[in-house]
Each structure stands twice: as C-alpha cells, then as structure tokens.
C-alpha cells in the first residue's frame, strides 16, 4: 500500500482543474479552481457532429489536456507526460509517482469508474491518483463525484485503456514548480487576451461564438435526429449542466475567474465582461433545461426557445470576448 500524505479534496466542479489543484497544492502553489481555469485559457466552444454520434456534441471548453499544457507553459511549470499502449507500463508510470510521494494526473474514460454516478462514455475525464493498495486505486475527482474516492485497479486499467473520441493512450502526468513560485498574477491579463483571441478568431465556424450561433441554427432538429429523445435529450442536458460540456459550468468558472482577476489586478476593464459572463452562465442553464424538457415532452417548442437563447449567447459571449481582447 502507498499513500501520498496531505492530499486534500476541495469540492471542485471540473475534472481537469480538480486534478491540477491537487498536483499544484502538493508543489506548494494554491490557486482557486476559477484561477486555474482562467490561467489555462480554458474557456471555448465547439460544435462537433461526428459520424455515428447519436447527437452533436456541444463543448464549452478547450479540448482535454490543452488547459494543462496552457497552464504549464504560462506559469513556467515542468510538465512530464507519459503515454503507452501497455497496461503494465501504464500502471508502473502512475504507481512510480505515488511511490515517490507525488500525486499523479490520469486521463481516462469515466464510464468504467465504479464510483461514477452517471455511466456515460467520456474519454477526456481527468483524475488525480494519490494512493493504491493491492485491489484499489485512491483518486481525487470532482465534488459531485465524491471528492476522495476509490475504484478497483482493474476498472482503472479499463478506463485508461479505452479508445475513442477524446481518449489518450494511458496518459499520466506530473507538474513541478521550477525554482521559485511563479508570478502568476502577472500572467492573468495575457491569459485572458489569449483566450479571447482564440475564441473570436477560430479558424472554422464550429468554434467560438460562431460555433454557438451554428448550434442555435441546428438545435431545433435534434428531436427528429435523436433515436430515443426521452433518453438522449435529457442525457445531453445532464452532461451540459453536470459535466459542463456546453453548459453553464464553464461560464460560471470564467465569471468567477474574471471577478477574482479584477480584485487581484485592479483592472477596471474586467467588470463589463464579468457581468456578461454572469448572464451567460444563467442563460446556458436555461438552454439545458429546455433541451431536457423537449426530450421528456416530445414537444419541439422548447428546442426553438433554446435556440433563441443560443443566439443571444453567441452575441453576449462575442461582446464579452471582444472587450477582453482589448485589455
């Protein structure tokens, strides 16, 4: 049995920032979840309709692990990443960090985790592992999933080895501070500018504020597209709200990041964007509720109302990011 001492679950909401918080607190850098999300330029939007998907995917953040790479580069952290096709080597990579007294981040498909409350395939899930025994691995996940949890090593191996959209090859990673603590306050405004530029200047219409507008145009057809609307639409709404794939979670995180950033930097230009993202978080929750209502009732009218809200959100988020790009 091996346990890293002093690991503290915090009741956080997003998986990748949860794991990053665990790894960085162990290194002596304690930042709030919204600050980690914002410094990693995590906010985005993608409308993705792949072959064989029951419904299009609405993603409210950058692709999995990009936030971690962004944060490490911006703060000058050493990011060590291991990937392998071997289940044996994958376990050795993770266990070696714990044996050395360090928590380790793991990217996996949450479908196989025994403690997970909603069984759905999502290959971009991230947890922090801080211990193990002969049978179980000890993990930190989000607050809604239980915080400090455990799953069998067999289930963990399946989750890490799963192939499909957004999965990685048994990816594990650690973060190390290079010398003195990073001057993270000086990196806030550059992180905001970079996020806004990427959001507004996305190369294809499926991304950023144009992606939200595209989702608005196509949303009313989801009732006919779904093979089982009573199952598929409420599940999509649940993912939006609980996992934040395209819903209010990431907008609320960015809202709180902007509020904290205004306090830390004293930058008056952040106030207007903060107000707009506060509105956006509320509207995204309304979109999810209407999508669920359409599935449960079979009535297309809620989807039309949700599409109108998405049109508003495209304009609101575009205006917010335009002001942030000019900081």
C-alpha positions as CSV (number, residue, x, y, z in Angstrom):
1,X,0.0,0.0,0.0
2,X,1.2,3.5,-0.9
3,X,-0.4,6.8,0.1
4,X,0.7,10.4,-0.6
5,X,0.1,12.3,2.6
6,X,-1.6,15.7,2.8
7,X,-3.8,15.4,-0.3
8,X,-6.9,17.5,0.1
9,X,-10.1,17.2,-2.0
10,X,-11.8,20.6,-2.3
11,X,-15.3,20.1,-3.6
12,X,-14.4,21.4,-7.0
13,X,-16.5,21.2,-10.1
14,X,-14.4,20.5,-13.2
15,X,-12.3,17.4,-13.5
16,X,-9.1,18.8,-15.1
17,X,-8.9,21.8,-12.7
18,X,-9.6,19.4,-9.8
19,X,-6.6,17.3,-10.7
20,X,-4.4,20.3,-11.4
21,X,-5.3,21.7,-8.0
22,X,-4.2,18.5,-6.3
23,X,-0.9,18.4,-8.1
24,X,-0.1,22.1,-7.6
25,X,-1.0,22.3,-4.0
26,X,1.4,19.4,-3.4
27,X,4.0,21.6,-5.0
28,X,3.1,24.5,-2.7
29,X,1.1,26.6,-5.2
30,X,-2.5,27.0,-4.0
31,X,-4.8,28.7,-6.6
32,X,-8.6,28.7,-6.8
33,X,-10.3,26.5,-9.3
34,X,-11.6,29.5,-11.4
35,X,-8.0,30.9,-11.4
36,X,-6.6,27.6,-12.6
37,X,-9.2,27.5,-15.4
38,X,-8.6,31.1,-16.4
39,X,-4.8,31.0,-16.4
40,X,-5.1,27.9,-18.5
41,X,-7.3,29.8,-21.0
42,X,-9.8,27.0,-20.6
43,X,-13.0,28.6,-22.0
44,X,-14.0,27.9,-25.5
45,X,-16.9,26.4,-27.5
46,X,-17.1,23.6,-30.1
47,X,-20.0,22.2,-32.0
48,X,-19.0,18.7,-33.1
49,X,-21.1,16.3,-35.1
50,X,-19.1,13.2,-35.8
51,X,-20.1,10.1,-37.7
52,X,-22.0,7.6,-35.5
53,X,-22.8,10.1,-32.8
54,X,-26.4,10.0,-31.5
55,X,-26.5,13.8,-31.2
56,X,-24.0,16.6,-31.8
57,X,-21.5,17.3,-29.0
58,X,-21.5,20.8,-27.5
59,X,-18.2,21.5,-25.8
60,X,-17.8,24.5,-23.6
61,X,-14.0,24.4,-23.1
62,X,-10.7,23.8,-24.9
63,X,-10.0,20.1,-25.8
64,X,-8.9,17.8,-23.0
65,X,-5.4,18.4,-21.7
66,X,-4.9,21.7,-23.6
67,X,-5.8,23.5,-20.4
68,X,-3.0,21.7,-18.6
69,X,-0.5,22.4,-21.3
70,X,-1.5,26.1,-21.4
71,X,-1.2,26.4,-17.7
72,X,2.2,24.8,-17.5
73,X,3.6,26.9,-20.3
74,X,2.2,30.2,-18.9
75,X,3.5,29.6,-15.4
76,X,6.8,28.0,-16.4
77,X,5.9,24.6,-14.8
78,X,7.7,21.4,-15.7
79,X,5.0,19.1,-17.2
80,X,6.1,15.5,-17.5
81,X,3.7,13.3,-19.6
82,X,3.8,9.6,-20.2
83,X,1.7,7.6,-22.7
84,X,1.9,3.9,-23.6
85,X,-0.1,1.2,-25.2
86,X,1.0,-1.3,-22.5
87,X,-1.3,-1.8,-19.5
88,X,1.7,-2.9,-17.4
89,X,3.7,0.1,-18.2
90,X,0.7,2.4,-17.7
91,X,0.3,1.2,-14.1
92,X,4.1,1.4,-13.5
93,X,4.1,5.1,-14.7
94,X,1.3,6.0,-12.3
95,X,2.5,4.0,-9.4
96,X,6.0,5.3,-9.7
97,X,4.9,8.8,-9.0
98,X,2.9,7.8,-5.9
99,X,5.8,5.6,-4.7
100,X,7.9,8.8,-4.9
101,X,5.5,10.7,-2.8
102,X,3.7,12.7,-5.5
103,X,0.1,12.6,-6.8
104,X,-0.2,12.0,-10.5
105,X,-2.8,13.1,-13.0
106,X,-4.6,10.4,-15.2
107,X,-6.7,11.0,-18.3
108,X,-9.3,8.2,-18.8
109,X,-12.8,7.3,-19.8
110,X,-15.1,7.8,-16.8
111,X,-17.6,5.1,-18.0
112,X,-15.5,2.4,-16.3
113,X,-15.0,4.1,-12.9
114,X,-17.1,2.2,-10.3
115,X,-18.0,5.2,-8.2
116,X,-19.2,7.3,-11.2
117,X,-22.9,8.3,-10.8
118,X,-23.8,8.6,-14.5
119,X,-22.5,5.9,-16.7
120,X,-21.6,7.5,-20.0
121,X,-18.5,7.3,-22.1
122,X,-16.3,10.4,-21.9
123,X,-12.7,9.9,-22.8
124,X,-11.5,13.3,-21.7
125,X,-12.0,12.8,-17.9
126,X,-9.1,13.6,-15.6
127,X,-8.5,12.5,-12.0
128,X,-5.6,12.7,-9.6
129,X,-4.3,9.4,-8.1
130,X,-2.7,9.7,-4.7
131,X,-2.5,6.1,-3.5
132,X,-3.2,2.4,-4.1
133,X,-3.3,-0.9,-2.4
134,X,-3.5,-4.5,-3.8
135,X,-7.0,-4.0,-5.1
136,X,-7.9,-0.3,-5.3
137,X,-6.6,3.0,-6.6
138,X,-7.2,6.1,-4.5
139,X,-8.3,9.1,-6.5
140,X,-9.5,12.7,-6.2
141,X,-12.4,13.5,-8.5
142,X,-14.8,16.4,-8.6
143,X,-17.1,17.2,-5.6
144,X,-20.2,15.9,-7.4
145,X,-18.5,12.6,-8.0
146,X,-17.4,12.2,-4.3
147,X,-14.1,14.1,-4.0
148,X,-11.8,11.5,-2.4
149,X,-12.9,8.2,-4.0
150,X,-11.6,4.8,-4.9
151,X,-12.0,2.4,-7.8
152,X,-10.6,-1.1,-8.4
153,X,-7.3,-1.2,-10.2
154,X,-9.0,-3.4,-12.9
155,X,-11.6,-0.8,-13.5
156,X,-9.0,1.9,-13.6
157,X,-7.0,0.0,-16.2
158,X,-10.1,-0.3,-18.4
159,X,-10.8,3.4,-18.1
160,X,-7.3,4.4,-19.0
161,X,-7.1,2.0,-22.0
162,X,-10.4,2.9,-23.6
163,X,-10.2,4.1,-27.2
164,X,-12.5,6.5,-28.9
165,X,-13.2,10.3,-29.1
166,X,-11.0,12.4,-26.8
167,X,-9.2,9.4,-25.2
168,X,-5.5,9.2,-24.7
169,X,-3.0,6.3,-24.6
170,X,-2.9,5.6,-20.9
171,X,-1.8,9.2,-20.3
172,X,-0.3,10.1,-16.9
173,X,1.3,13.4,-15.9
174,X,3.0,15.3,-13.1
175,X,3.7,19.0,-12.6
176,X,6.8,20.5,-10.9
177,X,7.5,24.1,-10.0
178,X,10.7,25.3,-11.4
179,X,12.6,27.1,-8.7
180,X,10.8,29.9,-7.0
181,X,7.0,30.2,-7.1
182,X,5.6,31.5,-10.5
183,X,4.5,35.1,-10.6
184,X,1.0,34.1,-11.6
185,X,-0.6,37.5,-11.1
186,X,1.4,38.9,-13.9
187,X,0.1,36.2,-16.3
188,X,-3.6,36.9,-15.7
189,X,-4.2,39.5,-18.4
190,X,-2.1,37.7,-21.1
191,X,-4.1,34.5,-20.4
192,X,-7.4,36.5,-20.8
193,X,-6.2,38.1,-24.1
194,X,-5.1,34.7,-25.5
195,X,-8.4,33.1,-24.6
196,X,-10.4,35.9,-26.2
197,X,-8.3,35.9,-29.3
198,X,-8.7,32.2,-29.8
199,X,-12.5,32.4,-29.2
200,X,-13.0,35.3,-31.6
201,X,-10.6,34.2,-34.4
202,X,-11.4,30.5,-34.5
203,X,-10.5,29.1,-38.0
204,X,-13.8,27.2,-38.6
205,X,-17.4,28.1,-37.9
206,X,-17.9,25.2,-35.4
207,X,-15.8,27.0,-32.8
208,X,-16.1,30.1,-30.6
209,X,-19.1,32.5,-30.8
210,X,-19.7,31.3,-34.4
211,X,-20.0,27.8,-33.1
212,X,-22.7,28.8,-30.6
213,X,-24.5,30.5,-33.5
214,X,-24.3,27.3,-35.5
215,X,-25.7,25.3,-32.6
216,X,-28.6,27.8,-32.4
217,X,-29.4,27.2,-36.1
218,X,-29.3,23.4,-35.9
219,X,-30.7,22.8,-32.4
220,X,-34.4,22.6,-33.4
221,X,-33.7,19.5,-35.5
222,X,-32.5,17.5,-32.5
223,X,-35.9,16.0,-31.6
224,X,-36.1,14.2,-35.0
225,X,-32.4,13.4,-35.0
226,X,-32.4,11.5,-31.7
227,X,-33.1,7.8,-31.8
228,X,-34.6,7.9,-28.4
229,X,-35.5,11.6,-27.5
230,X,-36.7,10.8,-24.0
231,X,-33.3,9.3,-23.2
232,X,-30.9,11.2,-25.5
233,X,-32.0,14.8,-24.9
234,X,-32.2,14.7,-21.1
235,X,-28.8,12.9,-21.1
236,X,-27.3,15.7,-23.3
237,X,-28.8,18.3,-20.9
238,X,-27.4,16.5,-17.9
239,X,-23.9,16.5,-19.5
240,X,-24.2,20.2,-20.2
241,X,-25.0,21.0,-16.6
242,X,-23.1,18.4,-14.6
243,X,-20.1,17.9,-16.9
244,X,-20.2,21.4,-18.3
245,X,-19.7,20.1,-21.9
246,X,-21.6,23.1,-23.3
247,X,-23.5,24.4,-20.4
248,X,-23.2,26.9,-17.5
249,X,-20.4,25.2,-15.5
250,X,-17.5,26.7,-17.6
251,X,-19.2,30.0,-18.0
252,X,-19.7,30.2,-14.2
253,X,-16.0,29.3,-13.7
254,X,-14.9,32.0,-16.1
255,X,-17.3,34.5,-14.5
256,X,-15.6,33.8,-11.1
257,X,-12.2,33.9,-12.7
258,X,-12.9,37.4,-14.0
259,X,-14.2,38.6,-10.6
260,X,-11.1,37.2,-8.9
261,X,-8.9,38.7,-11.5
262,X,-10.5,42.1,-11.1
263,X,-9.7,42.0,-7.4
264,X,-6.1,40.8,-7.9
265,X,-5.2,43.2,-10.8
266,X,-7.5,46.1,-10.1
267,X,-8.2,46.2,-13.9
268,X,-11.5,48.1,-14.4
269,X,-11.9,46.7,-17.9
270,X,-12.8,43.3,-16.5
271,X,-16.1,44.4,-14.9
272,X,-18.2,44.6,-18.1
273,X,-17.1,41.1,-19.2
274,X,-17.7,39.7,-15.8
275,X,-21.3,40.9,-15.9
276,X,-21.8,39.4,-19.4
277,X,-20.5,36.0,-18.3
278,X,-22.7,36.1,-15.2
279,X,-25.6,36.5,-17.7
280,X,-24.2,33.8,-20.0
281,X,-24.0,31.3,-17.1
282,X,-27.7,31.8,-16.3
283,X,-28.7,31.5,-20.0
284,X,-26.8,28.3,-20.5
285,X,-28.6,26.7,-17.6
286,X,-31.8,27.7,-19.3
287,X,-30.7,26.1,-22.6
288,X,-30.0,22.8,-20.8
289,X,-33.4,22.9,-19.0
290,X,-35.2,23.4,-22.3
291,X,-33.4,20.6,-24.1
292,X,-34.4,18.2,-21.3
293,X,-38.0,19.5,-21.4
294,X,-38.1,18.8,-25.2
295,X,-36.9,15.2,-24.7
296,X,-39.3,14.5,-21.8
297,X,-42.3,16.0,-23.5
298,X,-41.7,15.3,-27.2
299,X,-42.6,18.9,-27.9
300,X,-40.3,20.8,-30.3
301,X,-41.3,24.2,-28.9
302,X,-38.7,24.1,-26.1
303,X,-35.9,23.5,-28.6
304,X,-37.0,26.6,-30.5
305,X,-36.8,28.6,-27.3
306,X,-33.4,27.1,-26.5
307,X,-32.2,28.0,-30.0
308,X,-33.2,31.6,-29.4
309,X,-31.2,31.7,-26.1
310,X,-28.2,30.3,-28.0
311,X,-28.5,33.1,-30.5
312,X,-28.4,35.6,-27.6
313,X,-25.4,33.7,-26.1
314,X,-23.4,34.0,-29.3
315,X,-23.8,37.7,-29.2
316,X,-23.2,38.1,-25.5
317,X,-20.1,36.0,-25.4
318,X,-18.8,37.6,-28.6
319,X,-19.2,41.0,-27.0
320,X,-17.5,39.9,-23.8
321,X,-14.5,38.4,-25.6
322,X,-14.2,41.5,-27.8
323,X,-13.8,43.7,-24.7
324,X,-11.3,41.2,-23.1
325,X,-9.2,41.1,-26.3
326,X,-8.7,44.8,-26.0
327,X,-7.3,44.7,-22.4
